[in-house]
Amino acid sequence: MAKKPSSGSMRQRLHFQKRPEGEDEYGNPQSGPYETVFTAAAELIPLRGGEPVQAARLVGVQPYTVRIRSCAAAREVTPSWRIVDARNASRVMNIRTVTNPDQKNAWLDLLVDDGVAT
């Protein structure tokens, strides 16, 4: 049986960021720089990594499951957002999927990739 989530295992602080939508002077949609929407405590669960070939070079990619408590701000996260480690700003993770594993809105699991360009 799977391990039940607990707050004690949430040892990471992560910034959840998204790009604001705006328009240029001609009315065309334009995205601005990423802005932090909220910061949350999280548990990073490493998955089996891989080394895909990109531009004829091996690139180390480490997938993680990020587990956070569900809240109104967290339920708005989509794959267009990104995650930045609060303790190491150079560590940026792409969000691939967001799931509600228990269907009770208590926890959210996000499948993310560390080591890829955003």
N, C-alpha and C positions, 0 to 999 in steps of 0.2 A: 504494500500500500504506500502511496506517496506521502512524503513528509508534509505535515500541516504547516502553513506559513506562520511565522511569529515575528513580533517586532524586535526581538533580541538579535536576530540575524541580519538586521538592516544596518550595516556598518558604513555604507557609502553615502555621500551627499552629492546629488546630481542636479544640474540646472537643465530645465526643459525649455528649449528655445524654438521660436518660429519666426518666419519672416512676415513683416506686416505688408499688406497689399495696399498699393497706392496707384496714382496715375501720374504720368509725366505731363508736361505743359501742352501736349497734343491730345490728351485723353487716353493714351495707351496704357494698359495695365503694366505695372512695374513693381518688382519686389525690392524691398530695402534690405539692409543688413539684419542678421539674426538678432532677436531681442529675447531676453530671459522672461518667461511668463511666470514660472514658479520654480521653487527649489524643494526637493523632497528627499527624505531618507529612503534608501533602496538597498536591496540585496542583489548582488551580481552573481549569477550562477553560470560558470563557464560551460560551454558546449564543446563538442569536438571541432577543432579548427581545421583550416584547409589552406592550401597554397595555390590559388588559381593563377593562371598565366594571363597577365594583362600587359599589352604593349611589348610582347616578347620578353617579359621579365616575370619572375615569380614574386608574388605579393602575399605576404602573410596576413590572413584575415582570421580574427578570432570572434566567433559568434557567442553571444551571451543571452541569457534570459534575465531581464531586469524586472524584479518584483517590487511593486510599490503599493501603498495603501490607496484605495480608490477615494477620490474626492471630486467635486464639481470640475475643477481645473484639469485633473488627470483624465477624466472621461472625455475631454475634448482633444486629447493628443491623437494625431494622425501620422502616417508615414512621411508626411511633408515636414514634420518637425525634426529636430535633432537633440541629442543629449550631450552635455559637456560636464566632465568631472569637475566638481567644485574645488577639489584639492590639486588638480593638475589640468589647467586650462588647455593644454595641448592635446589632451585625450578627448577626442570627439567621436561620437557613435551615431551611426545611421539607424533609424528605426525602420524595421521591415514590416512588422505586424503588431497589433495591440489586441489582446484577448482578455476576456473576463472568465477565468477558469472555473470559478465556483457558481457563476450565474446569480450571485447574491450582491454584487457590487461592493464586496469587501476588499478585494485585491485585484490588481491588474498585472498581467504578465506581458512584457514587451520583448519581442525578438529583435535584437540589435546586432550590428556588425561593428567591431572595433578594428581599425586599421585600413579603412577605405576612405576615399575622398568624399566630402559632402557636397 
